[in-house]
Amino acid sequence: MKWFVLSILILFSCPSSSMAELNPLLQSSANYQKVTVAKVLTPDTIELESGERVQLLGLLGPRAPKAQYEERDEHGFIIPKDVDPATLAEEDAFKQVRTLLEGKKVRLEFDSQRRNEDNVLQAYVFLMDGSLVNAEILRQGAANLRITPPNVKYADQLRSAYQEARREMRGMQGQW
């Protein structure tokens, strides 16, 4: 009981500038209001300029495309490869998300669970014009929908964007 009273006294005796230091949620929300996306790792995972990885909530994207190496015959001519439509759609999805996000300033918004089981930050990403990037990626057909409770803040908006891509057969949704 003494420790509880002592901790309450310490908490309320701290100046307001120290409150943000004591409450990581207050401090960290401000740190993610205007950050730069350095790299798109997959259509559902980005890396910030700070080096921190962020998984976009509500998305299940394909893996990043593998580097393509040209095979050549004994005369130096390129040997054509069989084209797999699924691979083309995944590469297109990756390119779309890179165009949308790389080098851009964004704002991160968090839901109930701030980090996933691998301790990766998970968030909703907004462009500076207020557009919800997570929904736009789904609308373009660059990822599949994955709603993971308790992170359901924008579930209706994400579901609607995914359904639109399915209806219009955009991107990866056009493969079905």
Buried (B, 14 or more C-beta within 10 A) or exposed (E): EEEEEEEEEEEEEEEEEEEBEEEEEEEBBEEBEEBEBBBBBBBBBBBBEEEBBBBBBBBBBBEBBEEEEEEEEEEEEEEEEEEEEEBEBBBBBBBBBBEBBBEBEBBBBBBEEBEEEEEEBBBBBBBEEEEBBBBBBBBBBBBBBBBBEEBBBBBEBBBEBBBBBBEEEBBBBEEE
